[in-house]
């Protein structure tokens, strides 16, 4: 087992997780934060930019998971690395974007 493959799967999971909010926002026709907005990462980008950014993230995620090493769903280490990448970036994005969309508000408040 090559540890660099596991690092690739971790980052592949992160890119795949990042593709989701951008693709969903874009497909719904809603603006959302991207690195191309002003201020960077805080301003809103058009739905078209979000679809393109989400698709780019999907391609990078695919390349990191499917074209580096031999990712196997039956290999626990491969799946854990991918899952941790998804989990860590998802938690980061929840906190980051929650400040703009009210997602960081405690329930019942």
Helices and strands as residue ranges (DSSP letters): H 3-27, E 32-33, E 44-45, H 47-66, H 76-101
